[in-house]
Amino acid sequence: MKQERIRRNLYKVLRKTGVPRNKIVEDATLKEELLMDEIDVTCFLFLLETKFELEIQNSELTKLSSVGSTIEFLQKHCA
């Protein structure tokens, strides 16, 4: 999947979880800067798995700490 499509779809997922547009930047951390609690993160992961048609293992969750790390993860796991 092309990087631009990954970014666009990730942006849509973040907006669905209630993240304001002006907060979505590549170096923003999910929990500290985007203020996601455990419920938000669970919703975010569900929407990610649905939108990108993939399954995220529990062992991989630590790799998804920021917008940038999520983009990198998706680039590696989306064909």
N, C-alpha and C positions, 0 to 999 in steps of 0.2 A: 504494500500500500504506500502511496506517495506521501511524503512528509506533509505537504499542504493539506491533504485529505485527513490525515491523522490529526493535525492541529485543529482543523475545522470541526471534526467530530468530537474531539476532546473538549473543545470550547462549548459545544452544544451540551455535552454531558455535565460540565461544570455549571453551566447556566441552569440546567434542570435541577441541580442540587441546591440552587439558591445563591450561588456565588455572584456578586456584582461584577459587571463587565470590566470596570476599571481596576479590579483586583487581579484579573487573570493575566499574569505575566509569567514568563518562563521560570524565573528564579523564586517565585512565590511558593512557600511551603504550605502543604495542605492543612495541617493542624494549627500552626502558629499564625500564619498570615491570612489564610483563607478561613480561619476559625471553624474548621470542621471538627465536630465531636464524633464519638463512636457511631452514632446513628447516621450522621452525614456521610461518614466514610463507608459504612455498610451500603447505603443507598448509592453512593458514588461507584463502588465496586460492582454492584449489581448492574447499574446502567452502563458501565464500561464493558462488562462481559457481554451484555445484550447488544450494545451498539457495534462492538468490534468482533462479535461472534467468537469469543475465546473464553477459556477457563483460567482463572488466576488462582494458583495454588497458595495456600497459607504461607508457605516458605518464601514466596515471592513478594508478599505484602510489604516487607521492609524496603523493597526497592522503589516503592511508590510513595516517596516522601514529599515530592514537589511536582509542580507542573512539568518542569524539564525532565525529571527522572521518569515521569509517567510517559512522556513523549518518547524517550529513549527505549523504555520497556516495550511500548507498542510498536516501535520500528523493528525491534528484534523478533517480536512474536506475531506480527500480522504479515501475511504473505502478500 
